[in-house]
Amino acid sequence: MSVLVIGGGLIGSQIARILAESGERPVVMDVAPQPEALGDIVDPGRITLVRGDVLDRPGLERIMRENGVTRVVHTAANPLLTLGAQENPYSAVQVNIVGTCNVLEAARALKLGRVVVASSNVLSHHLAGGADGGDVMKEDPFPRPATFYAATKQAVEALGINYARWCGVDFVAVRYGAAAGPWRGTGGGGPSNIFRAAVEGALRGEEASVPPGAMDWVYSKDAAAGAVLALNASHLESRVFNIAMGRLYDGEEMAAAVREVIPNARIRVETPPGTAVAVQPMAGAVDLSRSRAELGYEPAYDMAAAVRDYVSWYRAHRSAQEGSA
Ligand SMILES: NC(=O)c1ccc[n+]([C@@H]2O[C@H](COP(=O)([O-])OP(=O)(O)OC[C@H]3O[C@@H](n4cnc5c(N)ncnc54)[C@H](O)[C@@H]3O)[C@@H](O)[C@H]2O)c1
């Protein structure tokens, strides 16, 4: 009876930590495991780390059977999220859509319990169209995903909801804000790496850039807590939940949060080169009322708390290697 965490990256590592700290022994599966980076976040002696590919369905089912898996949290995604999908849409479709379909099929075949899948709040703002205002008899009733990554997340949610409706798979999606948090490995998306560069640059006395547009973020520890709440909730009315800070931070507010913790930080409010498509501004913060009511989710980290926690992690785990701060 174990939980399989698919994808041991920025968010999956924190999910594994929370599960391990609660006394479970999660199985963490990744196509390219990063044991050193994982070891910063979770005690390696309290997880089972396996190499596996969501695109290898027989291999996925073998890992599930051999480890007595009964529930899944699926966080694997095509590298660099929005930016990666714009570069290589075909690969994003394979990993994000076909990979998730393999997880849902495996859950159906093995009659697993709940399957929590990471989605994204790009579905609240990387949208265009909808001129027909909800009239489904016309061709353009609803806004559609306006990037390849958002298109894959739309497909994942739609597939999961239909696997629940028609195949009895207990699918739940957690829609994350732009995620940031401790992680020395490769991974995360454009915003994750902007946050990391801003905070680590400030600690090293280097100038860094944050985008001007307002976005709703989530600290990786809150993202993971939301996934575990979704995994363990007993009676859910809904299958899709927003997990974010629940308020917008524009570039000036982000810079202020970094300076609150690192007073001499030099932050320029300017979109870092090559990231514009991944940091499109949001018109409003996502609504957390469903997550609060059904999951009991409450973000523990606002932006300043996120920066403060990141800095203490960095000082504990990274300063020695980097020879700084
Ligand atoms: N980071 C963000 O800003 C953000 C925001 C919203 C949603 N999300 C979603 O949350 C989830 C986790 O994101 P993250 O930031 O932790 O990503 P990440 O890149 O840090 O981790 C994903 C992990 O999946 C692994 N992976 C990739 N392809 C795989 C495959 N074929 N089989 C098995 N493992 C594979 C990677 O090696 C990586 O370790 C993703 O679904 C992502 O789309 C992330």
The ligand as an ORCA input file, in Angstrom:
! r2SCAN-3c Opt
* xyz 0 1
  N       7.012     24.783    -11.817
  C       5.916     25.516    -12.093
  O       5.960     26.768    -12.177
  C       4.581     24.843    -12.300
  C       3.435     25.639    -12.378
  C       2.207     25.038    -12.634
  C       2.135     23.669    -12.795
  N       3.256     22.901    -12.729
  C       3.139     21.461    -12.949
  O       3.553     20.787    -11.779
  C       4.205     19.558    -12.148
  C       5.568     19.504    -11.509
  O       6.339     20.609    -11.941
  P       7.826     20.824    -11.440
  O       8.080     22.274    -11.465
  O       8.067     20.032    -10.216
  O       8.612     20.163    -12.649
  P      10.081     19.538    -12.673
  O      10.558     19.673    -14.078
  O      10.917     20.103    -11.573
  O       9.829     17.999    -12.332
  C       9.257     17.135    -13.272
  C      10.029     15.821    -13.218
  O       9.417     14.937    -14.166
  C      10.460     14.142    -14.698
  N      10.039     13.593    -15.984
  C      10.026     14.216    -17.180
  N       9.624     13.360    -18.134
  C       9.381     12.174    -17.509
  C       8.956     10.905    -17.981
  N       8.737     10.676    -19.282
  N       8.777      9.910    -17.078
  C       9.053     10.124    -15.752
  N       9.491     11.307    -15.266
  C       9.652     12.322    -16.140
  C      11.640     15.088    -14.831
  O      12.881     14.353    -14.909
  C      11.505     15.946    -13.587
  O      12.313     15.493    -12.533
  C       4.206     19.515    -13.676
  O       3.099     18.778    -14.124
  C       4.044     20.961    -14.059
  O       3.448     21.083    -15.335
  C       4.480     23.457    -12.452
*
